């Protein structure tokens, strides 16, 4: 699986570097307004790579240790390839992505689509700490405000594979004491990204550029 992730990463980087060398690419800087408002910055760069297509790199990170006494430490990194309805990478879009993240929080059961291993929330003081790999899709709509600014509404989800340790306070509780394996594991289909991006166009789209 690690080899597959490496190959996908190298392919995305090849597309990105090739686009910068071969076309007058549009480049956009973006930040997620709702997550920024709660102290969890989510920023990204999007590069046009061809007609109706782009590659995006974005990161999210929490600067909180806890909220209301519950652990909330999270970071995510995503590479995504997008196809847009318009040539200047605006309008409706769909994207395929690969991501990686680390977390310490209570499991977000309300975001899980399938399978639901439990129908109740974690007990008070219980949390999980580990890392995840994400494979999924993003859908959304980007609206141009003027030549430089845009808004983008998006939501993404897919399959997340996680390795973690479960705790109740400082005591590990996800595996029996006689089972000394370093991590537990799980896989779910869930929603794990979304929001409203405010976008600033660093380099404008050149409709006279030759795009192969």
Secondary structure, 3 states (H helix, E strand, C coil): CHHHHHHHHHHHHHHHHHHHHHCCCCEEEEEEHHHHHCCCCEEEEEEEEECCEEEEEEEEECCCCEECCEEEEEEEEEEEEEEECCCCCCEEEEEEEEEEEEEEECCCHHHEEECCCCCCCCCCCEEEEEEEEEEEEEEEEEEECCCCEEEEEEEEEEEEEEEEEEEECCEECCCCCCCCCCCEEEEEEEEEEEEEEEEEEEECCCCCCCCC
